[in-house]
Amino acid sequence: MLRVLYSWRVLDSSDECALCGGTLKRNGKTAAGSPRWRCKACGASTSERRRRPDVSQRHDLEAFLRWLLGKDSQARADGTATGRTLRRRVAWCWNVVPQIPATGQIHDEVQLDGIYLSGGWCCLIAIAGEHVIGWQWCDTEKAAAWTALLERFPAPRAVVVDGGSGLASALKRTWPETKVQRCLVHVQRNVRVLLTLRPRTKAGRQLRTLSLTLTRIATRDEALAWLNALNAWHNLHKDLLAERTYRGTGPVPKHAAPNQTWWYTHHRLRRAYQLMARCVRQEVLFTYLHPDLAGLQIASTTNRIEGGINTGIRYLLRNHRGLPAERRKRAVEWYLYQRSENPQPPWTLIRPEHHQPATTTVKRVEDEPLGPAELGTTATAEEGLWARSGWAGRT
């Protein structure tokens, strides 16, 4: 009895009989195993049921994302020798553009960072906690691009950044009341670039050791002790930092201008100290220990976005080497979308224009009329002009 009820149940009210327009109901299977349908009104039987394009498109998009976000090649994902079938099925899927809707939620902490891709593109990424909340494409990390990203969200309590000048300008304009935490790992990295792993001077070795202790500070007392140590280092080596070298008394460094008459002898050591001293003056070095943020788990580095999101993007593009620039961007967008807090099912983003994109109209060029030209510039034998070869006509 259950089988009879199941075989005659209405599966889809949109299925209509081609003869009378009645509703089709399932009525067993054919010898080949395909379902058979019978019209309840006229009794006509058919094994052809109107296809559901939305179902096939959903399966195509799911297969597309399994390949795009996975490690398999197109041939292996398709189970064929070349993967041509998969490419034909999912060609329209590149038109689907994922976007994270703005929720208006105020976050305690937002981390911001950018990643550069081959082809001259840069993706600015914003995360809150472990989830991506937005991204912005640009050519470089400039203030206008950061402003376009930050304007989508309300100002959080704190923001963790890597110290770019364009981002600092955008933060002052967009989130002026938000407290800024400079990534301590980036500070250590910048100091290492200036001083190298093995500084030659004693002052350089002491300053590098001082920079390495930044990420170990966990209390306000330890932060105060570090500030006192930096100030003591400057008092001890301020004469060394002020030493000058005049043109003609030694080799000219690369950073010296052609008409520059003198420069600081320990230029890189001076820059390393000024980097940390500037962070201290701007009060962005120990924001995660600020009393106003007590009880909040504010990070002191951008490791969650660099070690998690950015690393995954690099692996993704490495697995799909050779994609054109626009498709690399689409792959990054799908990767970020899937790591948002509440990503909707991908098939809900499909629109009719994605599967059938509008074609550009090509202007038809009228053919030239057949027959001899009335007026022209072509050399003809009738006029005594034609292409000649050899020594004829030469003097």
C-alpha positions in Angstrom: 0.0 0.0 0.0 2.8 2.4 0.8 4.4 1.7 -2.5 1.2 2.5 -4.4 0.8 5.8 -2.5 4.5 6.7 -3.2 4.3 5.9 -6.9 1.2 8.1 -7.4 2.2 11.1 -5.2 2.6 14.5 -6.9 6.3 15.3 -7.1 6.1 18.7 -8.7 3.1 20.8 -9.5 5.0 22.5 -12.3 5.0 19.3 -14.3 2.2 19.4 -16.8 1.0 17.0 -19.5 2.0 18.0 -23.0 -1.5 17.0 -24.4 -4.0 18.4 -21.9 -2.0 20.4 -19.4 -3.0 18.0 -16.5 -0.7 17.2 -13.6 1.8 14.4 -14.1 2.3 11.7 -11.5 4.9 9.1 -11.2 3.8 5.7 -12.5 6.6 3.1 -12.3 9.7 2.8 -14.5 10.5 1.9 -18.0 12.6 -1.2 -19.0 15.6 1.1 -19.0 15.0 2.1 -15.4 14.0 5.7 -16.1 10.8 7.0 -14.3 7.4 6.8 -16.2 4.8 9.5 -15.8 1.0 9.4 -16.4 -1.5 12.2 -16.7 -4.3 11.9 -14.2 -6.7 13.8 -16.5 -6.3 12.1 -19.8 -4.3 9.0 -18.9 -1.4 9.7 -21.3 1.8 8.1 -20.4 5.3 9.4 -21.0 8.8 8.8 -19.8 10.0 12.4 -20.5 9.5 14.8 -17.7 10.3 18.5 -17.9 13.8 19.0 -16.7 14.6 21.2 -13.6 17.4 23.6 -14.7 17.8 24.9 -11.2 18.7 21.4 -10.0 21.2 20.8 -12.7 22.7 24.3 -12.1 23.0 23.6 -8.4 24.9 20.3 -9.0 27.2 22.1 -11.6 28.0 24.8 -9.1 28.7 22.3 -6.3 31.0 20.4 -8.6 32.7 23.6 -9.6 33.4 24.6 -6.0 34.6 21.1 -5.1 37.2 21.4 -7.8 38.0 25.1 -7.2 38.5 24.9 -3.5 40.2 21.4 -3.6 43.5 20.1 -4.7 42.4 17.9 -7.6 43.0 18.8 -11.3 40.0 19.1 -13.6 40.7 15.7 -15.2 40.8 14.0 -11.8 37.7 15.8 -10.5 35.8 14.9 -13.7 37.2 11.3 -13.9 38.2 11.8 -17.5 41.6 12.1 -19.3 41.4 15.8 -20.0 38.6 17.3 -17.8 36.9 18.8 -20.9 33.5 17.7 -19.7 33.9 19.5 -16.4 35.1 22.7 -18.1 32.1 22.7 -20.4 29.6 22.0 -17.5 30.9 24.7 -15.1 32.0 27.4 -17.6 29.0 29.6 -16.6 29.9 29.2 -12.8 32.7 31.8 -13.2 29.9 34.4 -13.6 28.6 33.9 -10.1 30.1 36.5 -7.8 29.9 35.8 -4.1 29.4 38.7 -1.7 29.2 38.9 2.1 26.2 41.0 3.1 26.9 43.7 5.7 25.1 42.9 9.0 25.8 46.1 11.0 27.3 44.1 13.9 29.8 45.9 16.1 32.8 43.7 16.7 35.2 43.9 19.6 38.2 43.4 17.3 38.8 43.5 13.6 42.1 42.5 11.9 43.0 44.1 8.6 45.7 43.0 6.1 46.3 42.9 2.3 47.7 40.2 0.1 49.3 40.8 -3.3 48.5 38.5 -6.2 50.3 38.0 -9.5 48.9 40.2 -12.2 49.0 43.5 -10.3 46.1 42.9 -8.0 45.9 43.3 -4.2 43.1 42.0 -2.0 42.4 43.9 1.2 40.8 41.5 3.8 38.9 42.2 7.1 38.3 39.5 9.6 36.5 39.5 13.0 37.5 36.6 15.2 37.9 33.6 12.9 35.6 34.7 10.2 36.0 37.0 7.1 33.6 40.0 7.1 34.7 41.6 3.8 37.3 42.2 1.1 38.2 44.9 -1.4 40.1 44.7 -4.6 42.7 47.3 -5.5 46.1 47.8 -7.1 48.0 48.9 -4.0 47.2 49.4 -0.3 46.2 53.0 -0.6 43.9 55.1 1.6 41.0 55.2 -0.9 40.8 51.4 -1.2 41.0 50.9 2.6 38.3 53.6 3.1 36.0 51.8 0.7 36.3 48.6 2.8 36.0 50.2 6.2 32.9 52.2 5.3 30.9 49.0 5.1 31.2 48.2 8.8 30.5 50.1 12.0 33.6 51.1 14.0 34.9 48.2 16.3 36.4 48.6 19.7 39.9 47.8 18.5 41.7 47.1 15.2 44.9 45.2 14.6 46.9 46.4 11.6 50.4 46.0 10.0 51.3 49.7 9.9 50.7 50.7 6.3 50.5 54.5 5.8 47.4 54.2 3.6 45.6 52.2 6.2 46.5 54.6 9.0 45.0 57.5 7.0 41.8 55.6 6.3 41.4 54.7 10.0 41.7 58.3 11.1 39.0 59.3 8.5 36.6 56.3 9.0 37.1 55.0 12.5 38.6 57.9 14.5 37.5 56.5 17.9 38.8 53.0 17.4 41.9 52.0 19.3 44.7 50.8 17.0 47.1 47.9 17.8 50.2 47.6 15.7 51.1 44.0 14.8 54.1 43.2 17.0 55.4 40.6 14.6 55.5 43.1 11.8 57.5 45.4 14.1 60.0 42.7 14.8 60.2 41.9 11.1 60.9 45.5 10.1 63.6 45.8 12.7 65.2 42.6 11.5 65.2 43.9 7.9 67.1 47.0 9.1 69.5 45.4 11.5 69.8 41.9 9.9 70.0 38.7 11.8 73.5 39.5 13.1 74.0 43.2 13.7 77.7 44.2 13.6 77.6 46.8 16.4 76.9 46.1 20.1 74.1 48.7 20.1 72.5 46.9 17.1 72.6 43.6 18.9 71.0 45.1 22.0 68.3 46.8 20.1 67.4 43.6 18.2 67.3 41.6 21.4 64.9 44.3 22.8 62.7 43.9 19.7 62.5 40.2 20.1 61.0 40.5 23.6 57.9 42.4 22.3 55.8 39.4 21.7 56.5 38.0 25.2 54.9 40.9 27.1 51.6 39.9 28.8 51.1 42.5 31.5 51.2 46.2 31.9 54.1 46.0 34.3 56.2 44.1 31.7 55.2 46.7 29.1 56.4 49.5 31.3 59.7 47.7 31.9 60.1 47.4 28.2 59.5 51.1 27.6 62.1 51.9 30.3 64.6 49.6 28.6 64.1 51.3 25.3 64.5 54.7 26.8 67.7 53.5 28.6 69.1 52.2 25.3 68.6 55.5 23.7 70.2 57.4 26.5 73.2 55.1 26.3 73.6 55.2 22.5 72.2 58.7 21.5 75.7 59.9 20.6 76.2 56.9 18.4 72.9 57.6 16.6 73.9 61.3 16.1 77.2 60.5 14.4 77.6 62.0 10.9 79.7 61.2 7.8 80.6 63.9 5.3 81.0 63.5 1.6 84.6 62.8 0.7 85.5 61.2 4.1 84.1 57.8 3.3 82.0 55.7 0.9 78.7 57.2 -0.2 75.7 55.1 0.9 72.9 54.2 -1.5 70.3 56.2 0.3 72.3 59.5 -0.1 71.1 62.0 -2.6 73.5 63.3 -5.3 73.8 66.8 -3.7 73.7 65.6 -0.1 76.8 66.7 1.8 76.4 64.5 4.9 74.4 61.6 6.3 74.0 59.7 9.5 76.7 57.1 9.9 74.5 54.5 11.5 71.5 55.2 9.3 69.8 51.7 9.6 70.3 51.6 13.3 68.7 55.0 13.7 65.7 54.0 11.5 65.2 50.8 13.6 65.1 52.8 16.8 62.8 55.5 15.3 60.4 52.8 14.2 59.8 51.5 17.7 59.9 55.0 19.2 57.3 56.2 16.8 55.0 53.3 17.8 55.5 54.3 21.4 54.6 57.9 20.7 51.5 56.9 18.8 50.4 54.5 21.6 49.8 51.6 19.2 52.3 49.2 20.7 50.5 47.9 23.8 46.9 48.6 23.0 45.9 45.0 23.8 46.8 45.9 27.4 44.8 49.1 27.6 42.5 49.4 30.6 39.5 50.3 28.5 39.8 47.0 26.7 40.0 44.9 29.9 38.1 41.7 29.6 38.3 41.6 25.8 40.6 39.1 24.0 42.4 41.6 21.8 45.3 40.1 19.8 48.7 41.7 19.5 49.4 40.3 16.1 47.7 39.7 12.7 48.7 36.0 12.8 45.1 34.9 12.4 44.7 36.6 9.1 48.3 36.1 7.8 48.8 32.5 9.0 45.2 31.4 8.3 43.5 33.3 5.5 46.4 34.5 3.5 48.2 31.2 3.7 45.1 29.4 2.5 44.8 31.8 -0.5 48.4 31.1 -1.5 47.8 27.3 -1.4 44.6 27.7 -3.4 46.3 29.6 -6.2 49.3 27.2 -6.1 46.9 24.3 -6.7 45.4 26.1 -9.7 48.4 27.6 -11.4 47.8 29.1 -14.8 44.3 30.7 -14.1 43.8 34.1 -15.8 43.7 37.1 -13.6 39.9 37.4 -13.4 39.5 33.8 -12.5 42.2 34.0 -9.8 40.2 36.8 -8.3 37.0 34.7 -8.4 38.7 31.8 -6.8 39.9 34.1 -3.9 36.4 35.5 -3.5 34.9 32.0 -3.2 37.6 31.1 -0.7 36.8 34.1 1.5 33.1 33.7 1.1 33.2 30.2 2.4 35.1 31.4 5.5 32.5 34.0 6.4 30.4 33.5 9.6 27.1 32.4 7.9 27.7 31.7 4.3 24.5 31.0 2.4 24.3 27.9 0.2 26.1 28.7 -3.1 23.2 27.8 -5.2 21.1 30.7 -3.7 23.5 33.1 -5.4 22.6 31.8 -8.9 20.8 34.3 -11.1 19.4 33.8 -14.7 22.0 36.2 -16.1 24.8 34.0 -14.7 23.8 30.9 -16.7 22.9 32.9 -19.8 25.1 36.0 -19.8 24.1 38.8 -22.1 26.1 38.6 -25.4 27.6 41.7 -26.9 26.2 42.8 -30.2 28.8 42.8 -32.9 28.4 45.5 -35.5 28.1 44.0 -38.9 30.5 45.2 -41.5 29.0 45.6 -45.0 30.9 43.8 -47.7 32.4 45.8 -50.5 30.5 45.5 -53.8 31.8 43.0 -56.3 33.1 44.2 -59.7 35.9 46.4 -60.9 36.6 49.6 -59.0 35.6 52.8 -60.7 38.3 54.8 -59.0 41.2 53.2 -57.3 44.9 53.3 -56.6 45.8 49.7 -57.6 48.4 49.2 -60.3 46.8 47.6 -63.4 48.3 46.2 -66.6 45.7 48.2 -68.6 47.2 51.4 -67.5 50.7 50.2 -68.1 51.4 49.7 -64.4 52.1 46.4 -62.7 54.5 44.8 -60.4 57.8 44.1 -62.1 60.8 42.0 -61.2 64.3 41.6 -62.6 66.3 44.2 -64.3 63.7 45.6 -66.6 63.3 49.3 -66.4 66.5 49.9 -64.4 69.3 52.2 -65.6 
